């Protein structure tokens, strides 16, 4: 079973606590009972001694004990203490008043001058019985008397019960206290781990780039390694993209040179050469775009859409100055997207430039987010996109319009890029009459 | 109009230089960011074409430096990577347009003309005056629907004067903007050009398109017809 560290520690602490408390309780209980039994036996011995002291023989050598004893419990009929004196032939010579309503079997003790203890059950009660045999010598004969004293054990068990109640409630109280303390210690002790988990969640959500560095020394190896992993994955990504960028640069410059040479020569193959150059360039452009798209990463940062959209709009306002485009941005500043920044630039750049290119004079950007579902809408008031063209654009991995570079290519690139983000693109007619591009992205 | 090209790739630099010269511009070129930055600061260019990936000083830094020093001529950036982040960065640094390599020379020329026109505050490629129409994209001057025969330098003088019609242009300034650095200048040539232009543009002496301000220079003296006046 996969228990959490928290429940593992808590569970084992609980088991140990229960065993420890149970054992302690049992030992204390046992000790208390032994102790209280000893006390009872001592008390019974004392009773025997006081009976012996009070006993005497009259002038006819007849055994005598006063009817009223100094121990009040012997004088009450409803009592817990009982006494009787018999001869060795089991003939009762005396018994206490408390014996009136009870018939106890008394056991004869054969050894002289020794106390003998036993447990007896009678009249639905448990009794501790002590017997003591003694020989009295008179002038003409000797007589053996056996002293019996019995005490009801109920007196003890009520005391034991009281003790037990007290003992176990204290133990329970201490256990609860210990569990509370244990939980607090555990929470405090495991706090750094929870912080790591929180940090990781934040990184996953893109709110943070690295783990904090001020962790206790037991988990710094873990967090340092994680940070190194994060750094190296980011570095690797950067190196990869730089390499692609350099490759694009180094391929395009010779292409530009060739294009220039062929443009200025008057060869009969000029058109074919230029056409082929254009195709090479578009393939390079298109495949590099696809390859350099980072795609959805577990640890990519969430970035705000609005500032990037504004930057692109500012750029395009400059480039399309003659067109006097009015751009409306209905994107709340708090709408973030978990996308690589370069990818977001490419996506928005291509979409917005397309709108600027085709609009008459108006472009509108809107975004909303419901239940982690992000919708991004780009509209213009241009001629719109025909249904045949829509199909071509939405064919993944295919270029939209082969004849006019740039036209449709940007949208097709965005559509391909969205595949890596599990996002979709819809093309429809805008309420502004032109094209409406809708991007659906699950956050 | 005098243009500056900063491009480290020699083939492209040569091609652009030749092509733009053929199109009637005075062209200077630099092969790295440092010399390009210096030339842009020292000489009066009307437009610069700057490659972003330059040795020594990047294209972005060159543009930023010019703008910081108050240079306002339009800048067209060339980028091989075509990344949106690069384009945005370039335009935020102060460039006015971008072109992704490889490009067609015609595309570059169209962008260059549009930028020059925009910098002069002219919104249309054709500027109409009473009796005269100047088409900047075709580099032609029409007089009553008849195309005038002009030499490349004569056209350059007209274009510069028209594009700067709010200012008085000295002979030196005119020389600097129609000839590149390597040209052996003689300001008397300007007087000859002006004289010839006056005859061609205004054979009857009625329009007086070019005004001479003694000791200061020349000024284009016609006001373009606005859309409203065209309608009326």
Interface residues (C-beta under 8 A of the other chain):
Chain A: X245 X248 X249 X252 X253 X255 X256 X257 X258 X259 X260 X261 X263 X264 X277 X281 X285 X311 X312 X314 X315 X318 X319 X321 X322 X341 X342 X345 X346 X348 X349 X350
Chain B: X9 X11 X12 X15 X16 X18 X19 X53 X80 X81 X82 X83 X84 X85 X87 X88 X91 X92 X96 X97 X98 X101 X102 X103 X104 X105 X114 X118 X123
